């Protein structure tokens, strides 16, 4: 329904933004749980000779992704994240960086909207 009350519109927009933010967090949690879940594929049983080596590589990759995830939490600039994205070679790294960029942009939009709401209420 359409409403003419500006305060009600602000509350609706805030509720929508909060739902979008929660959805983004759920998506990131889902990605994180999928990323660190060990694979259960049948080709490992067939290729037992190379299994220890591939297991070691997988553990190294997971450690590198966890370190990258921690590094991304500190970065607050979309430009820095974009540079990292262009330099990243692995798909999983790019996926993490893109999620961080989306999160930062959502926070920037939310901050700008809140600033606009505060300014308009004055």
N, C-alpha and C positions, 0 to 999 in steps of 0.2 A: 504494500500500500504506500501511497505517497503521503508524506507529512510535511507540514509547513513549519513545524517547530524546529528551530535550528539546534537547540540543545539535544533534542531527541535524535536528530540526524547525527550529531557528533557521537552520541552514545552508541548508535547503531554502527557507525564507521569504526569506532574503537573496538566494539565487540567483534566485528569482522576481522580487523587487524589481529586481534588476540587469537582468534580461531586460526587464521593463516599462520601466525607464529607457532602455535601449538602443532599444527600440521607439519610445518617445516622441521620442528624438533623431533616429532615422531618419525619422519622420513629419515632424518640423520641417524636416529637410534637404530632404525631398521637396517640402514646401510652398514652401520658399525657392527651390528650383530651378524650380518651376512658376511662382512669382510673378514672377521676374525673367527668364523666358524670353520673348523677343519673340513676338508673335502672328504666325501665318502663315495668316491667313485670306484668302479670295478677295475679300471686300468691299473691301479696301484697293485692289485692282487696279481695281475698278469706280469707286471714288470718289477718283481721283487729285487732284482739285481740293482736297479737304479733307485730304489725306494729311499735308502738312507741319504743319498745325495740330494734328491728332490725334497726330502723332508727338511734338510738343513737349509736349502735355498728358500723354502717356504717360510721357515722360522725367521730367517734374515729379512725377508720381505715384510713380514708382519711387524718385526721390530722397527724397520725403517718407516713403515706407515704409521706406527704408533708415535714415533719421534716426530714425524711430519705433522701429525694431528696436534701434538702439543705445541709445535712451533706456530701453527696456524692460529691457535687460540690467542697468541700474543700479538700478532699482526693486526693493525687496525686501519690499514690503508688498502683501498681497492686496487690502487696502482701497483703496490708491492705484490699483492696477490696475483695480479694479472701478469707481472713479470715472472713470478714463480710458475704460473700456469704455462706460459710460453716456453719456459726452460724444462718443464717436466717431461719425462719420456714415457713413463709408465701410465697405463690407463687408470689404475687405482689412485695414483698420485693426483692426476688431473681431476678425477671425480671428487676427491677430498677437497681440492683447492676450489673447484666450482661451487661446492656446497658452502665453503667458507665465504666466498664472494656473495652468494645469494643471502646468506645470513647477515653479513655486514650491510648489504644494501637494504634489507628489510629493517634492520635497526636504524639506519640513516633515515629511511622514510618515516618510521615510527617517531623518531626524535623530532624530525621536521614538523610532523603533524601535531605532536604535543606542543611544540613551540608555537605553532600557529594557533592552536586552541587556547593556550595561555595568553597570547597576544590579543586574540579576538575577545577574550573574556574581560580584558582590561578595558 
